[in-house]
């Protein structure tokens, strides 16, 4: 590990020298600035570690001194330095873990009602509010790409674009089936019903990393449906795009401008195609790998929201919290931090094997 750290530090110095030179192009400047930002935390920790290592060597020399007091002081210093170095080694090990290249990206957040009829549609609306309020706390920008409302409130499907710092990094573990247990307002007998919604989190794809042949696209302008103002019923501003080779579909109807809807639908399409291709590649490696959304069946749950008990349980990490009111209004940090910590622990375990 330490040889790799030394290599990273040398690379950091090279970048600093290149950035200080005149005449660097804006594209190269952007590329190097990003690389510098990625490795700077590692270099800072490694430099602190190297300083401690030097101080430890000096303390070891003093520990062999004939003076009793100096030896005692040196031993105390050695203990302190050793503990600090062990702690830094753990931090450096975590910093050196493979990073997800999508962590800094914006996302498309797709929420769909699964089993449970009208109640699933209402729960879809609850999840929408949960994520949008969490986004507000993080000062992220949320934009509706398309929405299909259900008959008795809520949504059959809603797709958002969420933009901000580390959005995918925070929300990438939300993909899967979310189950709700509660007494519906229409239930006269007070019986608890179980419904489900599926959530998909797709990183936005940059144009430079993924291009689509225009000949492979079938683009249709159509009249928007659902709520959205008077223009919904008077203009064909909604855009539906089909990628013929994969069958992937994306549509956007939230803008008055057909051009803007087309632009947004293309972004969504690229993310869906890339997700489909990556899922297929992963399936070749692991035949039993399920897609991130699943069928929407109650049994494929990743998380359960039990309203009568005020309980939320994440089944992947066996985390149960009795503060459902806070969670459903956007207090997600404790859950997301726990999922992130579990992911880091898994990476460390895999690295050790």
C-alpha positions in Angstrom: 0.0 0.0 0.0 2.8 2.4 0.9 4.5 2.1 -2.5 1.2 3.0 -4.1 0.8 6.0 -1.7 4.3 7.2 -2.7 3.3 7.0 -6.4 0.1 9.0 -5.7 2.2 11.6 -3.9 4.6 11.9 -6.8 1.6 12.3 -9.2 0.2 15.0 -7.0 3.5 17.0 -7.2 3.5 16.5 -11.0 0.0 17.9 -11.2 0.8 20.9 -9.0 3.8 21.7 -11.2 1.7 21.4 -14.4 -1.1 23.6 -13.1 1.5 26.3 -12.2 2.7 26.5 -15.8 1.3 29.1 -18.2 -0.5 28.2 -21.4 -2.4 25.2 -20.1 -5.6 24.5 -22.0 -9.0 24.9 -20.3 -9.8 21.2 -20.9 -6.5 20.1 -19.4 -6.9 22.5 -16.5 -10.3 21.0 -15.8 -9.0 17.4 -16.0 -6.0 18.0 -13.8 -8.0 20.0 -11.2 -10.4 17.2 -10.9 -7.6 14.6 -10.5 -5.9 16.8 -8.0 -9.1 17.1 -5.9 -9.6 13.3 -6.0 -6.1 12.5 -4.6 -5.5 15.5 -2.4 -7.2 13.9 0.7 -5.0 10.8 0.3 -1.8 12.9 -0.1 -2.6 15.0 3.0 -3.1 12.0 5.2 0.0 10.3 3.8 2.1 13.3 4.5 0.9 13.4 8.1 1.7 9.7 8.4 5.2 10.2 7.0 5.8 13.0 9.5 4.7 10.8 12.3 6.9 8.0 11.0 9.9 10.4 11.2 9.0 11.5 14.7 8.7 7.9 15.7 12.2 7.1 14.5 13.6 10.0 16.5 11.7 8.9 19.6 13.2 5.4 19.2 16.7 6.8 19.2 15.9 8.7 22.4 14.4 5.5 23.9 18.0 4.0 24.0 19.4 7.0 25.8 21.2 6.5 29.1 19.1 9.2 30.8 16.2 7.5 32.6 13.9 10.6 32.3 14.6 10.9 28.5 13.8 7.2 28.1 10.6 7.5 29.9 9.5 10.5 27.9 10.5 8.7 24.7 8.5 5.7 25.6 5.4 7.8 26.3 5.9 9.6 23.0 6.3 6.3 21.1 3.0 4.9 22.5 1.2 8.1 21.4 2.8 8.1 18.0 2.1 4.4 17.4 -1.6 4.9 18.2 -1.8 7.8 15.9 -0.1 5.9 13.1 -2.4 2.9 13.5 -5.4 5.2 13.2 -4.0 6.9 10.1 -3.3 3.5 8.5 -6.9 2.6 8.8 -8.0 6.0 7.3 -5.5 5.5 4.5 -6.8 2.0 3.8 -10.3 3.3 3.4 -9.2 6.2 1.2 -7.4 3.7 -1.0 -10.5 1.6 -1.6 -11.8 1.5 -5.2 -14.1 4.5 -5.8 -17.3 4.4 -7.7 -16.8 6.6 -10.8 -20.4 7.6 -10.6 -20.3 9.0 -7.1 -20.1 12.6 -8.1 -22.9 12.4 -10.7 -26.4 13.7 -10.7 -29.1 11.1 -10.9 -32.5 10.2 -12.4 -34.7 9.0 -9.5 -37.6 6.8 -10.7 -40.4 5.8 -8.3 -43.1 3.4 -9.4 -46.1 2.0 -7.7 -45.9 -1.8 -7.4 -48.4 -4.2 -5.8 -51.1 -2.7 -3.6 -53.3 -0.8 -6.0 -54.4 2.7 -4.9 -52.4 2.4 -1.6 -49.2 1.8 -3.6 -49.9 5.0 -5.6 -50.3 6.9 -2.3 -47.0 5.4 -1.0 -45.3 6.4 -4.2 -46.3 10.0 -3.3 -44.9 9.5 0.2 -41.6 8.4 -1.1 -41.5 11.3 -3.5 -42.0 13.7 -0.6 -39.4 11.8 1.5 -36.7 12.2 -1.2 -37.6 15.8 -2.2 -37.4 16.9 1.4 -34.1 15.1 1.9 -32.8 16.9 -1.3 -34.0 20.2 0.1 -31.9 19.6 3.3 -28.9 18.8 1.1 -29.6 21.9 -1.1 -29.9 19.8 -4.2 -32.0 20.8 -7.2 -35.0 18.5 -8.0 -36.8 18.6 -11.3 -39.7 16.5 -12.4 -39.1 14.8 -15.7 -42.4 13.0 -16.1 -45.3 12.0 -13.8 -48.4 9.8 -14.1 -50.8 10.4 -11.3 -53.0 7.7 -9.8 -56.8 7.9 -9.6 -57.0 8.4 -5.8 -54.0 10.6 -5.3 -50.3 9.8 -5.4 -48.6 8.5 -8.5 -48.4 5.4 -10.7 -44.9 6.6 -11.7 -42.8 9.7 -11.2 -39.3 10.4 -12.5 -37.1 13.1 -11.1 -33.7 14.6 -12.0 -31.7 15.4 -8.9 -28.6 17.6 -9.2 -26.1 18.5 -6.6 -23.0 17.5 -4.7 -22.4 13.7 -4.4 -26.0 12.9 -5.2 -25.4 9.4 -6.6 -22.9 8.7 -3.8 -25.7 9.3 -1.2 -28.7 7.7 -2.9 -27.3 4.8 -4.9 -28.3 2.3 -2.2 -32.0 3.3 -2.5 -32.6 1.2 -5.6 -35.0 -1.7 -4.9 -38.4 -2.5 -3.5 -39.8 -0.4 -0.7 -42.6 -2.0 1.3 -45.2 -0.2 3.4 -47.5 -1.6 6.1 -50.4 0.6 7.3 -54.1 0.9 7.5 -55.4 2.7 4.4 -57.8 5.6 4.8 -60.4 3.6 2.9 -60.2 0.6 5.2 -63.3 0.5 7.4 -62.2 -2.6 9.4 -58.9 -1.1 10.5 -56.9 -3.9 8.8 -53.2 -3.4 7.9 -52.5 -3.6 4.2 -49.1 -4.2 2.6 -48.1 -2.4 -0.6 -44.9 -1.8 -2.4 -43.1 0.7 -4.7 -39.9 0.3 -6.7 -37.2 2.8 -6.7 -34.4 3.1 -9.3 -31.4 5.4 -9.0 -29.6 5.9 -12.3 -26.5 8.1 -12.7 -26.7 10.8 -15.3 -24.5 9.9 -18.3 -22.1 12.5 -19.8 -22.3 13.0 -23.6 -18.6 12.5 -23.9 -18.7 9.0 -22.4 -21.7 7.6 -24.2 -23.0 8.4 -27.7 -26.1 7.2 -29.5 -26.5 6.8 -33.3 -29.4 9.0 -34.2 -30.5 6.4 -36.7 -31.3 4.0 -33.8 -33.8 6.4 -32.3 -37.6 6.7 -32.9 -38.7 10.1 -31.6 -42.4 10.9 -31.2 -44.0 14.2 -30.2 -47.3 13.7 -28.3 -49.7 15.5 -26.1 -48.8 15.5 -22.4 -51.1 13.9 -19.9 -51.9 14.6 -16.3 -51.6 17.8 -14.3 -49.4 20.5 -15.6 -51.4 23.5 -16.6 -53.5 24.5 -19.6 -50.8 23.9 -22.1 -51.0 20.2 -21.4 -54.2 19.8 -23.4 -53.3 22.2 -26.2 -49.8 21.4 -27.5 -47.9 18.4 -28.6 -44.9 19.3 -26.4 -44.2 15.9 -24.8 -41.5 13.8 -26.3 -41.1 10.1 -26.3 -37.9 8.5 -27.5 -37.3 4.7 -28.2 -33.8 3.3 -28.6 -34.6 0.6 -31.2 -31.7 -1.8 -30.6 -32.3 -2.1 -26.8 -36.0 -1.2 -26.6 -35.3 1.3 -23.9 -37.9 4.1 -23.7 -37.7 7.6 -22.2 -40.2 10.5 -22.3 -40.5 14.0 -20.8 -43.6 16.2 -20.7 -42.9 18.7 -18.0 -41.6 21.6 -20.2 -43.7 23.7 -22.5 -40.9 23.6 -25.1 -40.7 20.4 -27.2 -36.9 21.1 -27.7 -36.3 21.1 -23.9 -38.4 18.0 -23.4 -36.4 16.2 -26.1 -33.1 17.2 -24.5 -34.1 15.9 -21.1 -35.6 12.7 -22.5 -32.3 12.1 -24.3 -30.4 12.4 -21.0 -32.8 10.0 -19.3 -32.5 7.6 -22.2 -28.7 7.5 -22.1 -28.8 6.7 -18.4 -31.3 3.9 -18.9 -29.4 2.4 -21.8 -26.1 2.4 -19.9 -27.8 0.9 -16.8 -29.3 -1.8 -19.0 -25.9 -2.6 -20.6 -24.1 -2.7 -17.3 -26.8 -4.9 -15.8 -26.5 -7.3 -18.7 -22.7 -7.4 -18.3 -23.1 -8.1 -14.6 -25.6 -10.8 -15.3 -23.1 -12.6 -17.5 -20.7 -12.8 -14.5 -23.4 -13.6 -11.9 -26.4 -15.4 -13.4 -28.6 -15.0 -10.4 -28.1 -11.2 -10.1 -31.4 -9.4 -10.0 -32.1 -6.1 -11.7 -32.0 -3.1 -9.3 -35.8 -2.6 -9.5 -37.2 -6.1 -9.5 -40.8 -6.9 -10.2 -42.4 -4.8 -7.5 -43.5 -7.9 -5.6 -43.7 -7.5 -1.8 -41.2 -10.3 -1.2 -38.3 -8.5 -3.0 -38.1 -5.8 -0.4 -35.0 -3.9 0.7 -36.9 -1.8 3.3 -40.1 -1.9 5.2 -42.0 1.2 6.5 -44.4 0.0 9.3 -46.7 2.9 10.2 -48.6 1.3 13.1 -45.3 0.6 14.9 -43.6 3.8 13.7 -40.8 1.5 12.5 -38.4 1.5 9.5 -36.4 -1.7 8.8 -33.6 -1.9 6.2 -33.4 -5.6 5.5 -30.0 -5.5 3.8 -28.2 -4.4 7.0 -30.8 -5.4 9.6 -31.1 -1.8 10.7 -34.4 -0.9 12.5 -35.2 2.6 13.6 -38.3 3.7 15.5 -38.6 7.2 14.0 -40.7 6.7 10.9 -42.3 10.1 11.1 -38.9 11.8 10.8 -37.7 9.4 8.1 -40.7 9.8 5.9 -40.2 13.6 6.1 -36.7 13.4 4.8 -34.5 12.5 7.8 -32.4 9.9 5.9 -28.9 10.5 7.0 -28.7 7.8 9.6 -30.0 5.1 7.2 -27.8 6.3 4.3 -24.7 6.6 6.5 -25.2 3.1 7.8 -25.6 1.7 4.2 -22.4 3.5 3.2 -20.5 2.2 6.2 -21.7 -1.3 5.4 -20.5 -1.0 1.8 -17.1 0.2 3.0 -16.8 -2.8 5.4 -17.7 -5.1 2.5 -15.0 -3.6 0.3 -12.4 -3.9 3.1 -13.4 -7.6 3.6 -13.1 -8.3 -0.1 -9.7 -6.6 -0.2 -8.5 -8.7 2.7 -9.5 -12.0 1.0 
